[in-house]
Amino acid sequence: MDEKELIKACKRKKQVGQKQLYERYYDIMFRICYRYLGNLHDAEDIVVEGFIKVFEKIKQFEYRNSSSLKNWIQTIMVNESLMHLRRSKRILFSDNEHILEQNYHIDETLEIKDIHKAIAQMPTGYRTVFNMYVVEGYSHKEIAERLNISEQTSKSQLSRAKKYLQKLIKDLNYERRAI
């Protein structure tokens, strides 16, 4: 089956089409998930979950060119991988460590849930740009395009978000010492 026929078969929920789509893209999607998760078992689980989502949402897919299906599936796999990392609290904010070490001593008992709580308290603009840049790896240009803002606004929001996060964690650190 060519790609257009494969899409039509999947939209009609034909198992032969679903099986062929799965087999055609499994290896590359597994490698993508593994790159994000670093664990074979998790990557296998997320690929399966991702393909379930692909089959559930295939009716929304619009064929544009020969790479559009692969790119669409890849986006789903990346999002599923990131959601898994968030659920399992395994996302490391390497930028945070560098910034925080510059100005503050952070209690070693600080847990990832505390950092997540602090991020959740950030104003929406800060939090959105911070997550897109630090967590999802978007460039400032991509963020600007997606949010309809200038690149400079994206950069300044990220800088402010980092400072805001530093203050929240510093305050949390003092609260923990007082207990």
C-alpha positions as CSV (number, residue, x, y, z in Angstrom):
1,M,0.0,0.0,0.0
2,D,1.2,3.5,-0.7
3,E,1.0,6.1,2.0
4,K,-2.3,7.6,0.8
5,E,-4.0,4.2,0.7
6,L,-2.5,3.4,4.1
7,I,-4.0,6.5,5.6
8,K,-7.4,5.8,4.1
9,A,-7.3,2.2,5.4
10,C,-6.4,3.5,8.9
11,K,-9.2,6.1,8.8
12,R,-11.6,3.3,8.0
13,K,-10.1,1.3,11.0
14,K,-8.9,-1.5,8.8
15,Q,-6.6,-3.7,10.8
16,V,-4.4,-4.5,7.7
17,G,-3.7,-0.8,7.3
18,Q,-3.1,-0.2,11.0
19,K,-0.7,-3.1,11.1
20,Q,1.2,-1.9,8.1
21,L,1.4,1.6,9.4
22,Y,2.7,0.3,12.8
23,E,5.3,-1.9,11.1
24,R,6.4,0.8,8.7
25,Y,7.1,3.4,11.4
26,Y,7.7,1.4,14.6
27,D,11.6,1.4,14.4
28,I,12.0,5.1,13.8
29,M,9.4,6.0,16.5
30,F,11.0,3.6,18.9
31,R,14.3,5.3,18.5
32,I,12.7,8.8,19.0
33,C,11.0,7.6,22.2
34,Y,14.2,5.9,23.4
35,R,16.2,9.1,22.8
36,Y,13.8,11.0,25.1
37,L,13.3,8.3,27.7
38,G,16.6,6.5,27.8
39,N,14.9,3.2,28.9
40,L,14.0,0.4,26.5
41,H,10.9,-0.7,28.5
42,D,9.5,2.8,28.8
43,A,10.2,3.5,25.1
44,E,8.4,0.3,24.1
45,D,5.4,1.3,26.2
46,I,5.2,4.8,24.9
47,V,5.5,3.7,21.3
48,V,2.5,1.5,21.8
49,E,0.6,4.3,23.6
50,G,1.6,6.7,20.8
51,F,0.3,4.4,18.1
52,I,-3.0,4.0,19.9
53,K,-3.3,7.8,19.9
54,V,-2.3,7.8,16.2
55,F,-5.1,5.4,15.4
56,E,-7.6,7.4,17.5
57,K,-6.7,10.7,15.8
58,I,-6.0,9.6,12.3
59,K,-9.3,11.0,11.0
60,Q,-8.0,14.5,11.9
61,F,-4.8,13.9,9.9
62,E,-4.5,15.7,6.5
63,Y,-2.0,14.5,4.0
64,R,0.2,17.3,2.7
65,N,3.3,15.7,1.3
66,S,5.4,12.5,1.5
67,S,6.8,13.4,5.0
68,S,3.7,14.8,6.6
69,L,2.5,11.4,8.0
70,K,5.9,10.6,9.5
71,N,6.2,14.1,11.0
72,W,2.7,13.9,12.4
73,I,3.3,10.5,14.1
74,Q,6.7,11.8,15.3
75,T,5.0,14.8,17.0
76,I,2.6,12.5,18.8
77,M,5.5,10.3,19.9
78,V,7.5,13.2,21.2
79,N,4.5,14.6,23.1
80,E,3.7,11.1,24.6
81,S,7.4,10.8,25.7
82,L,7.3,14.3,27.3
83,M,4.1,13.5,29.1
84,H,5.6,10.3,30.4
85,L,8.6,12.1,31.6
86,R,6.4,14.7,33.4
87,R,4.2,12.0,34.9
88,S,7.3,10.1,36.2
89,K,9.0,13.4,37.2
90,R,12.2,12.5,35.4
91,I,12.6,15.8,33.5
92,L,15.9,17.5,34.5
93,F,16.1,21.2,34.2
94,S,19.8,21.6,33.5
95,D,19.5,25.3,32.9
96,N,18.1,25.7,36.4
97,E,21.0,24.1,38.1
98,H,23.5,26.4,36.5
99,I,21.4,29.5,37.2
100,L,20.6,28.5,40.8
101,E,24.2,27.7,41.6
102,Q,25.3,31.1,40.6
103,N,23.3,33.0,43.3
104,Y,21.8,30.7,45.8
105,H,22.7,27.7,48.0
106,I,19.9,25.2,47.4
107,D,19.0,22.6,50.1
108,E,20.0,19.2,48.8
109,T,16.7,17.8,50.1
110,L,14.8,19.9,47.5
111,E,12.7,17.4,45.5
112,I,11.6,17.5,41.9
113,K,8.0,17.9,43.0
114,D,9.0,21.2,44.7
115,I,10.5,22.4,41.5
116,H,7.3,21.4,39.6
117,K,5.3,23.2,42.2
118,A,7.4,26.4,41.8
119,I,7.0,26.2,38.0
120,A,3.3,25.8,38.4
121,Q,3.2,29.1,40.4
122,M,4.9,31.1,37.7
123,P,2.7,33.6,35.7
124,T,1.3,32.0,32.6
125,G,3.6,33.8,30.1
126,Y,6.7,32.9,32.1
127,R,5.6,29.3,32.5
128,T,4.7,28.9,28.9
129,V,8.0,30.2,27.5
130,F,10.0,28.4,30.1
131,N,8.4,25.0,29.4
132,M,8.6,25.5,25.6
133,Y,12.3,26.5,25.8
134,V,13.7,24.4,28.6
135,V,11.5,21.4,28.6
136,E,10.4,20.9,25.0
137,G,13.5,22.4,23.4
138,Y,11.9,25.0,21.1
139,S,14.1,27.8,19.9
140,H,13.1,31.4,20.6
141,K,12.2,31.8,16.9
142,E,9.9,28.8,17.1
143,I,8.3,30.0,20.3
144,A,7.8,33.5,18.8
145,E,6.1,31.9,15.8
146,R,3.8,29.6,17.8
147,L,2.8,32.3,20.4
148,N,2.7,35.2,17.9
149,I,5.3,37.2,19.9
150,S,8.7,38.6,19.0
151,E,11.9,36.6,19.6
152,Q,13.0,39.3,22.0
153,T,9.8,38.9,24.0
154,S,10.4,35.2,24.2
155,K,14.0,35.8,25.4
156,S,12.9,38.3,28.0
157,Q,10.1,36.1,29.3
158,L,12.5,33.2,29.7
159,S,15.0,35.4,31.6
160,R,12.2,36.7,33.9
161,A,10.9,33.1,34.3
162,K,14.3,31.9,35.4
163,K,14.7,34.8,37.9
164,Y,11.1,34.2,39.2
165,L,11.8,30.5,39.6
166,Q,15.1,31.3,41.5
167,K,13.2,33.4,43.9
168,L,10.4,30.8,44.4
169,I,12.9,28.1,45.1
170,K,15.0,30.3,47.4
171,D,11.8,31.1,49.3
172,L,10.9,27.5,49.5
173,N,14.4,26.7,50.6
174,Y,14.1,29.2,53.5
175,E,10.7,27.8,54.5
176,R,12.1,24.2,54.7
177,R,15.0,25.4,56.9
178,A,12.6,27.1,59.3
179,I,10.7,23.8,59.8
